[in-house]
Amino acid sequence: MPAGVRVTLRTDSSSLVCRYQADPAPTLNGPGERARIDVVCDGRRADTVKLETHGGDAGFRCEGLPGRMAAPGH
């Protein structure tokens, strides 16, 4: 499971949907816990979403973003 990976997007959308193909599909050892991603907007954590996995495909959905461009530098 990767850790410390950062992807930067610039959007004025109020929601974000992301799908990707993991090779191999992510698995966690231990209790049945799903991988999570922190969504940060304007330097603050807007949401923590759980990755949904189906075979080798994974993705997430985040709702409730501000719906405006972030201030420069964020």
ZIHU-V970801 format. One record per pair of residues at least 12 apart in sequence whose ideal C-beta (glycine too) atoms are under 6 Angstrom apart, sorted by the first residue. I is the first residue (numbers start at 1). GAP is how many residues later the second one is. If there is no record, write none. Layout:
I&GAP  I&GAP
This chain:
1&25  12&56  12&57  14&51  14&53  15&48  16&46  17&44  18&41  18&42  19&40  20&38  21&35  21&36  22&34  22&36  25&28  25&31  34&16  34&17  35&16  36&12  36&14  37&12  37&23  39&23  41&24  42&28  42&32  43&31  47&15  49&13
